[in-house]
Amino acid sequence: MSSFDSMASIHIPADWSDAAEYILSGDFQRILVIGSADAGKSTFCRFLREHALQAGRTVALLDADVGQKMLGPPACLTTAEPTRSRLLFVGTTNPILGWSRLVEGVRFLADTTAADLLIANTSGLLAGPGRRLKAAKITALAPDLLVALGDDPKLDEIMRDYPGLSALRLTRSPEAKRKTNGERRASRREAFQRYFTEASVVEFEHHDLLSINAGSYPTGLLVGFPDGQGGDAGLGILAEPSSMGTVRILTPVAPHLIRAITPGSICIDQNFADSPVQPAT
């Protein structure tokens, strides 16, 4: 997973500093950060994490955005904890399509952290299915504080749905910039490329992998490797098989950690751009 950028050169709004003092002086243990796309959610999470660490708290940062990542590769939930990082494969960069795995993954990662403060980041979807998904995440995470960034009126609607949940409404980051769809695709491509920088192709016999009909998956398919403890050891990209009965996978994961594969629903091309799996014809 990527390291955190320094916060030293970033302008921090005054109400963010006030919010950090309020949070760290209270008894909050689970913080959920919401806001529209490009409101500065990732920046606020890093800012709060840094302040919490300086205050002597043990902090887990949970990145529940499967598209525009703050931690680790896309198509995954990821956490940075005091003594470890964890990855849970969702299989898609579309949070609506990955709904079930995403919600259960948020619950699992939140419930298994050893940190005394969990800060969770989310996607910018706030309306329609995105609002319902946000509600499912809130139920799964069970936060004791909701932090809403920006002035999008949809945030008011979400907060009204939870009148008993403590909430803070903060200004969006003045340095946050709106991204085009092309910029978002480029960001995902760069994140995948970083993850697979040290990858190599490993080969397995079909019978060595606990998966269903592994040979029928398309070349380029993104796959996860279950670790047997509820998460995943990492990701791979299916390569062309060298012979019948073999599976070749591009991955940075050590071969001895790969015992099963979970197929995703996106393919990664040679330039690390993602696209949905095309239905068989």
Contacts in CASP RR format, 6 or more apart in sequence:
PFRMAT RR
TARGET T0000
AUTHOR 0000-0000-0000
METHOD contacts of the structure
MODEL  1
MSSFDSMASIHIPADWSDAAEYILSGDFQRILVIGSADAGKSTFCRFLRE
HALQAGRTVALLDADVGQKMLGPPACLTTAEPTRSRLLFVGTTNPILGWS
RLVEGVRFLADTTAADLLIANTSGLLAGPGRRLKAAKITALAPDLLVALG
DDPKLDEIMRDYPGLSALRLTRSPEAKRKTNGERRASRREAFQRYFTEAS
VVEFEHHDLLSINAGSYPTGLLVGFPDGQGGDAGLGILAEPSSMGTVRIL
TPVAPHLIRAITPGSICIDQNFADSPVQPAT
1 71 0 8 1.000
1 72 0 8 1.000
1 78 0 8 1.000
1 80 0 8 1.000
1 85 0 8 1.000
1 87 0 8 1.000
2 71 0 8 1.000
2 72 0 8 1.000
2 194 0 8 1.000
4 46 0 8 1.000
4 49 0 8 1.000
4 50 0 8 1.000
4 80 0 8 1.000
5 46 0 8 1.000
7 43 0 8 1.000
7 46 0 8 1.000
7 47 0 8 1.000
7 50 0 8 1.000
10 43 0 8 1.000
10 47 0 8 1.000
10 173 0 8 1.000
10 175 0 8 1.000
11 174 0 8 1.000
11 175 0 8 1.000
12 47 0 8 1.000
13 170 0 8 1.000
13 171 0 8 1.000
13 173 0 8 1.000
13 174 0 8 1.000
15 170 0 8 1.000
15 171 0 8 1.000
16 44 0 8 1.000
16 47 0 8 1.000
16 170 0 8 1.000
16 171 0 8 1.000
19 48 0 8 1.000
19 147 0 8 1.000
19 168 0 8 1.000
19 170 0 8 1.000
20 47 0 8 1.000
20 48 0 8 1.000
20 51 0 8 1.000
20 52 0 8 1.000
22 168 0 8 1.000
23 31 0 8 1.000
23 48 0 8 1.000
23 52 0 8 1.000
23 145 0 8 1.000
24 51 0 8 1.000
24 52 0 8 1.000
24 55 0 8 1.000
24 57 0 8 1.000
27 144 0 8 1.000
28 117 0 8 1.000
28 144 0 8 1.000
28 145 0 8 1.000
28 166 0 8 1.000
29 116 0 8 1.000
29 117 0 8 1.000
29 118 0 8 1.000
29 144 0 8 1.000
30 110 0 8 1.000
30 118 0 8 1.000
30 120 0 8 1.000
30 141 0 8 1.000
30 142 0 8 1.000
30 143 0 8 1.000
30 144 0 8 1.000
30 145 0 8 1.000
31 48 0 8 1.000
31 117 0 8 1.000
31 118 0 8 1.000
31 119 0 8 1.000
31 120 0 8 1.000
31 143 0 8 1.000
31 144 0 8 1.000
31 145 0 8 1.000
31 147 0 8 1.000
32 120 0 8 1.000
32 122 0 8 1.000
32 137 0 8 1.000
32 138 0 8 1.000
32 141 0 8 1.000
32 143 0 8 1.000
32 145 0 8 1.000
32 146 0 8 1.000
32 147 0 8 1.000
33 41 0 8 1.000
33 44 0 8 1.000
33 45 0 8 1.000
33 119 0 8 1.000
33 120 0 8 1.000
33 121 0 8 1.000
33 122 0 8 1.000
33 147 0 8 1.000
33 149 0 8 1.000
34 41 0 8 1.000
34 122 0 8 1.000
34 124 0 8 1.000
34 126 0 8 1.000
34 134 0 8 1.000
34 146 0 8 1.000
34 147 0 8 1.000
34 148 0 8 1.000
34 149 0 8 1.000
34 155 0 8 1.000
34 158 0 8 1.000
35 41 0 8 1.000
35 122 0 8 1.000
35 124 0 8 1.000
35 126 0 8 1.000
35 148 0 8 1.000
35 149 0 8 1.000
35 150 0 8 1.000
35 152 0 8 1.000
35 155 0 8 1.000
36 124 0 8 1.000
36 126 0 8 1.000
36 150 0 8 1.000
36 152 0 8 1.000
36 154 0 8 1.000
36 155 0 8 1.000
37 68 0 8 1.000
37 123 0 8 1.000
37 124 0 8 1.000
37 178 0 8 1.000
37 179 0 8 1.000
38 176 0 8 1.000
38 177 0 8 1.000
38 178 0 8 1.000
38 179 0 8 1.000
39 124 0 8 1.000
39 149 0 8 1.000
39 150 0 8 1.000
39 152 0 8 1.000
39 172 0 8 1.000
39 173 0 8 1.000
39 176 0 8 1.000
40 149 0 8 1.000
40 172 0 8 1.000
40 173 0 8 1.000
40 175 0 8 1.000
40 176 0 8 1.000
41 121 0 8 1.000
41 122 0 8 1.000
41 124 0 8 1.000
41 149 0 8 1.000
42 68 0 8 1.000
42 70 0 8 1.000
42 121 0 8 1.000
43 173 0 8 1.000
43 175 0 8 1.000
43 176 0 8 1.000
44 147 0 8 1.000
44 149 0 8 1.000
44 170 0 8 1.000
44 173 0 8 1.000
45 61 0 8 1.000
45 70 0 8 1.000
45 119 0 8 1.000
45 121 0 8 1.000
46 61 0 8 1.000
46 70 0 8 1.000
48 119 0 8 1.000
49 59 0 8 1.000
49 61 0 8 1.000
49 119 0 8 1.000
52 59 0 8 1.000
52 117 0 8 1.000
52 119 0 8 1.000
53 59 0 8 1.000
57 115 0 8 1.000
57 116 0 8 1.000
57 117 0 8 1.000
58 82 0 8 1.000
58 114 0 8 1.000
58 115 0 8 1.000
58 116 0 8 1.000
58 117 0 8 1.000
59 82 0 8 1.000
59 115 0 8 1.000
59 117 0 8 1.000
59 118 0 8 1.000
59 119 0 8 1.000
60 79 0 8 1.000
60 80 0 8 1.000
60 81 0 8 1.000
60 82 0 8 1.000
60 113 0 8 1.000
60 114 0 8 1.000
60 115 0 8 1.000
60 117 0 8 1.000
60 118 0 8 1.000
60 119 0 8 1.000
61 70 0 8 1.000
61 71 0 8 1.000
61 79 0 8 1.000
61 80 0 8 1.000
61 119 0 8 1.000
61 120 0 8 1.000
61 121 0 8 1.000
62 77 0 8 1.000
62 78 0 8 1.000
62 79 0 8 1.000
62 106 0 8 1.000
62 109 0 8 1.000
62 110 0 8 1.000
62 113 0 8 1.000
62 118 0 8 1.000
62 119 0 8 1.000
62 120 0 8 1.000
62 121 0 8 1.000
63 69 0 8 1.000
63 70 0 8 1.000
63 71 0 8 1.000
63 72 0 8 1.000
63 77 0 8 1.000
63 78 0 8 1.000
63 79 0 8 1.000
63 121 0 8 1.000
64 77 0 8 1.000
64 102 0 8 1.000
64 106 0 8 1.000
64 120 0 8 1.000
64 121 0 8 1.000
64 122 0 8 1.000
64 123 0 8 1.000
64 137 0 8 1.000
65 95 0 8 1.000
65 121 0 8 1.000
65 122 0 8 1.000
65 123 0 8 1.000
65 124 0 8 1.000
66 74 0 8 1.000
66 75 0 8 1.000
66 76 0 8 1.000
66 77 0 8 1.000
66 90 0 8 1.000
66 91 0 8 1.000
66 92 0 8 1.000
66 93 0 8 1.000
66 94 0 8 1.000
66 95 0 8 1.000
66 98 0 8 1.000
66 102 0 8 1.000
66 123 0 8 1.000
67 74 0 8 1.000
67 75 0 8 1.000
67 93 0 8 1.000
67 95 0 8 1.000
67 123 0 8 1.000
67 184 0 8 1.000
67 188 0 8 1.000
68 74 0 8 1.000
68 123 0 8 1.000
68 179 0 8 1.000
68 184 0 8 1.000
68 187 0 8 1.000
68 188 0 8 1.000
69 76 0 8 1.000
69 78 0 8 1.000
69 188 0 8 1.000
69 191 0 8 1.000
70 121 0 8 1.000
71 78 0 8 1.000
71 79 0 8 1.000
71 80 0 8 1.000
71 85 0 8 1.000
72 78 0 8 1.000
72 87 0 8 1.000
72 191 0 8 1.000
72 195 0 8 1.000
73 87 0 8 1.000
73 191 0 8 1.000
73 192 0 8 1.000
73 194 0 8 1.000
73 195 0 8 1.000
73 235 0 8 1.000
74 93 0 8 1.000
74 188 0 8 1.000
74 191 0 8 1.000
74 192 0 8 1.000
74 274 0 8 1.000
75 89 0 8 1.000
75 90 0 8 1.000
75 91 0 8 1.000
75 92 0 8 1.000
75 93 0 8 1.000
75 222 0 8 1.000
75 235 0 8 1.000
75 264 0 8 1.000
75 266 0 8 1.000
75 274 0 8 1.000
76 87 0 8 1.000
76 88 0 8 1.000
76 89 0 8 1.000
76 90 0 8 1.000
76 91 0 8 1.000
76 232 0 8 1.000
76 235 0 8 1.000
77 87 0 8 1.000
77 88 0 8 1.000
77 90 0 8 1.000
77 102 0 8 1.000
77 105 0 8 1.000
77 106 0 8 1.000
77 109 0 8 1.000
78 85 0 8 1.000
78 86 0 8 1.000
78 87 0 8 1.000
78 88 0 8 1.000
79 85 0 8 1.000
79 86 0 8 1.000
79 109 0 8 1.000
79 113 0 8 1.000
81 113 0 8 1.000
81 114 0 8 1.000
81 115 0 8 1.000
82 114 0 8 1.000
82 115 0 8 1.000
83 114 0 8 1.000
86 109 0 8 1.000
86 231 0 8 1.000
87 231 0 8 1.000
87 232 0 8 1.000
87 233 0 8 1.000
87 234 0 8 1.000
87 235 0 8 1.000
88 101 0 8 1.000
88 105 0 8 1.000
88 108 0 8 1.000
88 109 0 8 1.000
88 230 0 8 1.000
88 231 0 8 1.000
88 232 0 8 1.000
89 101 0 8 1.000
89 223 0 8 1.000
89 224 0 8 1.000
89 225 0 8 1.000
89 226 0 8 1.000
89 231 0 8 1.000
89 232 0 8 1.000
89 234 0 8 1.000
89 235 0 8 1.000
89 262 0 8 1.000
89 264 0 8 1.000
90 98 0 8 1.000
90 101 0 8 1.000
90 102 0 8 1.000
90 105 0 8 1.000
91 98 0 8 1.000
91 101 0 8 1.000
91 222 0 8 1.000
91 224 0 8 1.000
91 262 0 8 1.000
91 264 0 8 1.000
91 265 0 8 1.000
91 266 0 8 1.000
92 98 0 8 1.000
92 264 0 8 1.000
92 265 0 8 1.000
92 266 0 8 1.000
93 188 0 8 1.000
93 266 0 8 1.000
93 274 0 8 1.000
95 102 0 8 1.000
95 123 0 8 1.000
95 125 0 8 1.000
95 130 0 8 1.000
95 133 0 8 1.000
96 125 0 8 1.000
96 129 0 8 1.000
96 130 0 8 1.000
96 133 0 8 1.000
97 265 0 8 1.000
99 133 0 8 1.000
99 136 0 8 1.000
102 133 0 8 1.000
102 137 0 8 1.000
103 133 0 8 1.000
103 136 0 8 1.000
103 137 0 8 1.000
103 140 0 8 1.000
104 140 0 8 1.000
105 140 0 8 1.000
106 120 0 8 1.000
106 137 0 8 1.000
106 140 0 8 1.000
106 141 0 8 1.000
107 140 0 8 1.000
107 141 0 8 1.000
108 230 0 8 1.000
108 231 0 8 1.000
110 118 0 8 1.000
110 120 0 8 1.000
110 140 0 8 1.000
110 141 0 8 1.000
110 142 0 8 1.000
120 137 0 8 1.000
120 141 0 8 1.000
120 143 0 8 1.000
122 134 0 8 1.000
122 137 0 8 1.000
123 130 0 8 1.000
125 131 0 8 1.000
125 133 0 8 1.000
125 134 0 8 1.000
126 134 0 8 1.000
126 152 0 8 1.000
126 154 0 8 1.000
126 155 0 8 1.000
126 158 0 8 1.000
127 154 0 8 1.000
131 154 0 8 1.000
131 157 0 8 1.000
131 158 0 8 1.000
134 158 0 8 1.000
135 158 0 8 1.000
135 161 0 8 1.000
138 146 0 8 1.000
138 162 0 8 1.000
138 165 0 8 1.000
143 165 0 8 1.000
144 165 0 8 1.000
144 166 0 8 1.000
145 165 0 8 1.000
145 166 0 8 1.000
145 167 0 8 1.000
145 168 0 8 1.000
146 158 0 8 1.000
146 159 0 8 1.000
146 162 0 8 1.000
146 165 0 8 1.000
146 166 0 8 1.000
146 167 0 8 1.000
146 168 0 8 1.000
147 167 0 8 1.000
147 168 0 8 1.000
147 170 0 8 1.000
148 155 0 8 1.000
148 158 0 8 1.000
148 159 0 8 1.000
148 167 0 8 1.000
148 168 0 8 1.000
148 169 0 8 1.000
148 170 0 8 1.000
149 170 0 8 1.000
149 171 0 8 1.000
149 172 0 8 1.000
149 173 0 8 1.000
150 169 0 8 1.000
150 170 0 8 1.000
150 171 0 8 1.000
150 172 0 8 1.000
151 171 0 8 1.000
151 172 0 8 1.000
155 169 0 8 1.000
159 165 0 8 1.000
159 167 0 8 1.000
159 169 0 8 1.000
179 187 0 8 1.000
185 273 0 8 1.000
185 274 0 8 1.000
188 273 0 8 1.000
188 274 0 8 1.000
189 271 0 8 1.000
189 272 0 8 1.000
189 273 0 8 1.000
189 274 0 8 1.000
190 272 0 8 1.000
192 268 0 8 1.000
192 272 0 8 1.000
192 274 0 8 1.000
193 272 0 8 1.000
195 235 0 8 1.000
195 252 0 8 1.000
196 236 0 8 1.000
196 237 0 8 1.000
196 250 0 8 1.000
196 251 0 8 1.000
196 252 0 8 1.000
196 272 0 8 1.000
197 252 0 8 1.000
198 252 0 8 1.000
199 236 0 8 1.000
199 237 0 8 1.000
199 250 0 8 1.000
199 251 0 8 1.000
199 252 0 8 1.000
200 250 0 8 1.000
200 251 0 8 1.000
200 252 0 8 1.000
201 239 0 8 1.000
201 248 0 8 1.000
201 249 0 8 1.000
201 250 0 8 1.000
202 248 0 8 1.000
202 249 0 8 1.000
202 251 0 8 1.000
202 255 0 8 1.000
202 258 0 8 1.000
203 242 0 8 1.000
203 246 0 8 1.000
203 247 0 8 1.000
203 248 0 8 1.000
203 249 0 8 1.000
204 246 0 8 1.000
204 247 0 8 1.000
204 248 0 8 1.000
204 249 0 8 1.000
204 255 0 8 1.000
204 258 0 8 1.000
205 245 0 8 1.000
205 246 0 8 1.000
205 247 0 8 1.000
206 214 0 8 1.000
206 215 0 8 1.000
206 245 0 8 1.000
206 246 0 8 1.000
206 247 0 8 1.000
209 247 0 8 1.000
209 258 0 8 1.000
209 259 0 8 1.000
209 260 0 8 1.000
209 261 0 8 1.000
210 259 0 8 1.000
210 260 0 8 1.000
210 261 0 8 1.000
211 260 0 8 1.000
211 261 0 8 1.000
211 262 0 8 1.000
211 263 0 8 1.000
214 247 0 8 1.000
214 261 0 8 1.000
215 241 0 8 1.000
215 245 0 8 1.000
215 247 0 8 1.000
217 223 0 8 1.000
217 238 0 8 1.000
217 263 0 8 1.000
218 238 0 8 1.000
218 267 0 8 1.000
218 277 0 8 1.000
218 278 0 8 1.000
219 238 0 8 1.000
219 239 0 8 1.000
219 240 0 8 1.000
219 267 0 8 1.000
220 237 0 8 1.000
220 238 0 8 1.000
220 239 0 8 1.000
220 267 0 8 1.000
220 268 0 8 1.000
220 269 0 8 1.000
221 237 0 8 1.000
221 238 0 8 1.000
221 263 0 8 1.000
221 264 0 8 1.000
221 266 0 8 1.000
221 267 0 8 1.000
221 277 0 8 1.000
222 235 0 8 1.000
222 236 0 8 1.000
222 237 0 8 1.000
222 264 0 8 1.000
222 266 0 8 1.000
222 267 0 8 1.000
222 268 0 8 1.000
222 274 0 8 1.000
223 235 0 8 1.000
223 236 0 8 1.000
223 237 0 8 1.000
223 238 0 8 1.000
223 249 0 8 1.000
223 261 0 8 1.000
223 262 0 8 1.000
223 263 0 8 1.000
223 264 0 8 1.000
224 232 0 8 1.000
224 233 0 8 1.000
224 234 0 8 1.000
224 235 0 8 1.000
224 236 0 8 1.000
224 261 0 8 1.000
224 262 0 8 1.000
224 264 0 8 1.000
225 232 0 8 1.000
225 233 0 8 1.000
225 234 0 8 1.000
225 235 0 8 1.000
225 236 0 8 1.000
225 251 0 8 1.000
225 253 0 8 1.000
225 257 0 8 1.000
225 258 0 8 1.000
225 259 0 8 1.000
225 260 0 8 1.000
225 261 0 8 1.000
225 262 0 8 1.000
226 232 0 8 1.000
226 233 0 8 1.000
226 259 0 8 1.000
226 260 0 8 1.000
226 262 0 8 1.000
227 233 0 8 1.000
227 257 0 8 1.000
232 262 0 8 1.000
233 253 0 8 1.000
233 257 0 8 1.000
233 258 0 8 1.000
234 251 0 8 1.000
234 252 0 8 1.000
234 253 0 8 1.000
235 251 0 8 1.000
235 253 0 8 1.000
236 249 0 8 1.000
236 250 0 8 1.000
236 251 0 8 1.000
236 253 0 8 1.000
237 249 0 8 1.000
237 250 0 8 1.000
237 251 0 8 1.000
237 268 0 8 1.000
238 247 0 8 1.000
238 248 0 8 1.000
238 249 0 8 1.000
238 250 0 8 1.000
239 248 0 8 1.000
239 249 0 8 1.000
239 250 0 8 1.000
240 248 0 8 1.000
241 247 0 8 1.000
241 248 0 8 1.000
242 248 0 8 1.000
247 261 0 8 1.000
249 258 0 8 1.000
249 261 0 8 1.000
251 258 0 8 1.000
264 277 0 8 1.000
265 276 0 8 1.000
265 277 0 8 1.000
266 274 0 8 1.000
266 275 0 8 1.000
266 276 0 8 1.000
266 277 0 8 1.000
267 274 0 8 1.000
267 275 0 8 1.000
267 276 0 8 1.000
267 277 0 8 1.000
267 278 0 8 1.000
268 274 0 8 1.000
269 275 0 8 1.000
END
